[in-house]
Amino acid sequence: MQHLISPSFLSADFTNLEREIMQMNKSEADWFHLDIMDGVFVPNITFGMPVIKQIKKHAQKPLDVHLMIVQPERYIEEFKNSGADILTVHYEACTHLHRTVQQIKSAGMKAGVSLNPHTPVHLLEDILNDVDMILLMSVNPGFGGQKFIKNTYKKINQLKILGEKNGADFLIEIDGGVDNSNAKKLIEAGADVLVAGSFVFGSENPLETVKSLKYLNF
């Protein structure tokens, strides 16, 4: 399977959001990555259901919604109704992770679980066969435009080994600091999905930048 590209709209121009959506519709992006932050789990606040609903009206790609919020289980139905296709919650934010994953699947969405940079991958062993995706944060969550943490390569490798050991089938998504200096190495390490925000939306030609990530033409 060729890897997937999920541009992060946290870095989009929100004064021209429809234009940004239409541009990404034309691009070789596979998903739209939407970061939801509550100012509690992370020190930042982004946007919520009303904005997701507006994006869904125009998006021609699945919405890859990443919840950086406490008690995400309270809002699963609302995110489904807003248009989320893939819903990722943080291991660190879920007291009853298995239950939350089952709620996401019961609502008809793909279920993902994310790990902060300092959280070891072995803590997910008991949930690997229940999830569709594991998102490894390659920066500390909360803000766009941060520097990539190189320990991520080792975590991808550890996660691949753990998945094979348990006969689990899930995608590995990388979020944070992804650009032309590390994209190829991340895919070679075993990543399946690359999230890129400022590298895409801050570039002179976002369509070409997405294409370069898709085909690793650097």
C-alpha positions in Angstrom: 0.0 0.0 0.0 1.3 3.5 -0.9 1.5 5.7 2.1 -1.2 8.4 2.8 -0.9 12.1 3.2 -3.2 14.0 5.6 -2.6 17.8 5.5 -3.2 19.4 8.9 -5.7 22.3 8.6 -4.4 23.8 11.9 -1.9 25.6 9.6 -4.5 26.6 7.0 -5.6 30.2 6.4 -8.9 30.3 8.3 -9.9 33.6 6.6 -10.0 31.7 3.4 -11.0 28.3 4.6 -13.2 27.3 1.7 -10.3 28.2 -0.7 -7.9 26.0 1.3 -10.4 23.1 1.3 -10.9 23.3 -2.5 -7.2 23.5 -3.0 -6.6 20.3 -1.0 -9.5 18.6 -2.8 -7.5 19.1 -6.0 -4.3 17.9 -4.4 -3.0 14.3 -4.0 -3.9 14.4 -0.3 -5.8 11.4 1.0 -7.3 12.8 4.2 -7.9 16.1 5.9 -6.3 16.2 9.3 -8.3 18.2 11.9 -6.7 18.9 15.3 -9.2 19.6 18.1 -7.6 21.1 21.2 -9.5 22.1 24.4 -6.9 24.2 26.4 -6.9 21.5 29.1 -5.2 18.4 27.7 -3.0 20.7 25.7 -2.1 24.4 26.3 -4.0 25.6 23.2 -7.6 25.9 21.9 -8.4 25.4 18.2 -11.9 24.7 16.9 -14.8 22.3 17.4 -17.9 20.8 15.8 -19.3 23.9 13.9 -16.0 24.3 12.0 -15.8 20.6 11.2 -19.4 20.7 9.9 -18.4 23.6 7.5 -15.3 21.7 6.3 -17.4 18.6 5.7 -19.7 20.5 3.4 -16.9 21.1 0.9 -14.4 18.3 1.7 -14.0 15.5 -0.9 -11.6 13.5 1.3 -12.2 11.7 4.6 -11.9 13.8 7.8 -9.1 12.5 10.0 -10.1 14.1 13.3 -7.5 14.1 16.1 -8.9 14.8 19.6 -6.4 16.4 22.0 -9.1 16.8 24.7 -9.9 15.4 28.1 -12.8 12.9 28.4 -13.3 12.5 24.6 -15.9 9.8 25.2 -18.4 12.6 26.0 -18.4 13.9 22.4 -18.1 10.8 20.1 -21.6 11.0 18.7 -21.2 14.8 18.1 -18.0 14.3 16.2 -19.6 11.6 14.1 -22.6 13.9 13.4 -20.2 16.7 12.5 -18.6 14.6 9.8 -15.6 12.8 11.3 -14.6 9.6 9.4 -11.6 8.7 11.5 -11.6 9.7 15.2 -8.3 9.5 17.2 -8.2 9.9 20.9 -5.1 10.1 23.2 -4.1 7.2 25.4 -3.2 9.7 28.1 -6.7 11.3 28.0 -8.8 8.1 28.3 -9.4 6.3 31.6 -11.3 3.5 29.9 -9.6 3.3 26.5 -11.1 0.1 25.3 -14.6 1.3 26.0 -13.9 4.6 24.1 -12.5 2.8 21.1 -15.6 0.6 21.0 -17.8 3.7 21.2 -16.0 5.2 18.2 -16.5 2.0 16.2 -20.1 1.6 17.2 -20.7 5.2 15.9 -19.5 4.1 12.5 -16.0 5.7 12.5 -12.5 4.3 12.2 -10.8 4.3 15.6 -7.3 5.7 16.3 -5.3 6.0 19.5 -2.5 8.6 19.8 0.6 8.6 22.0 2.5 11.6 23.2 6.3 11.6 22.5 7.2 10.4 26.1 4.6 7.6 26.2 6.1 4.1 25.4 4.4 2.1 22.7 4.2 -1.1 24.8 1.3 0.4 26.8 -0.9 -0.1 23.7 -0.3 -3.9 23.4 -3.7 -4.8 24.8 -5.6 -2.5 22.4 -3.7 -3.1 19.2 -6.2 -5.6 17.8 -9.1 -3.2 18.4 -7.8 -0.1 16.6 -7.5 0.9 13.0 -4.7 3.4 13.5 -2.0 4.4 16.0 -0.9 8.1 15.8 2.6 8.8 17.1 3.1 12.4 18.1 6.5 13.5 16.8 6.3 16.8 18.6 4.7 17.6 21.9 1.0 18.2 21.2 -0.5 21.7 21.4 1.0 23.8 18.7 1.9 23.6 15.0 5.3 24.3 13.5 7.4 22.5 16.2 10.7 20.7 15.6 10.5 17.0 14.9 11.6 14.6 17.7 14.0 12.0 16.3 13.1 9.3 18.8 10.0 8.8 16.7 11.9 6.5 14.3 12.6 4.1 17.2 9.0 4.2 18.3 7.8 3.3 14.8 10.1 0.3 14.8 9.0 -0.8 18.2 5.3 -0.4 17.2 5.8 -2.5 14.0 7.4 -5.3 16.0 4.6 -5.1 18.6 2.0 -5.3 15.9 3.6 -8.3 14.2 3.9 -10.1 17.6 0.2 -9.6 18.2 -1.0 -10.3 14.7 -2.6 -6.8 14.6 -3.4 -4.8 11.5 -3.4 -1.0 12.0 -2.0 2.0 10.2 0.8 4.1 11.8 0.3 7.8 11.5 3.0 10.4 12.3 2.0 13.9 13.3 4.4 16.8 14.0 7.3 18.4 12.2 7.0 16.3 9.1 8.7 17.8 6.0 11.1 16.9 3.2 14.0 16.2 5.6 12.3 13.3 7.3 9.3 12.1 5.2 11.2 9.4 3.3 12.9 8.1 6.4 9.6 7.9 8.2 8.1 5.8 5.5 11.1 3.6 5.3 10.8 3.1 9.1 7.2 1.8 8.7 4.9 4.8 8.8 1.7 4.6 6.7 0.2 8.1 7.1 2.1 11.4 7.2 0.4 14.5 8.7 1.9 17.8 7.5 0.7 21.3 8.4 3.0 24.3 8.1 5.2 22.4 5.6 2.1 22.2 3.3 0.1 25.3 3.9 3.2 27.5 4.5 4.7 26.5 1.2 4.6 28.6 -2.1 2.8 25.7 -3.9 0.8 23.5 -1.5 -0.3 21.2 -4.3 3.2 20.5 -5.3 4.3 20.1 -1.7 1.6 17.5 -1.1 2.6 15.7 -4.3 6.3 15.7 -3.1 5.2 14.1 0.2 3.1 11.5 -1.7 5.8 10.4 -4.1 8.8 11.4 -1.9 10.2 13.6 -4.7 12.7 15.8 -2.8 
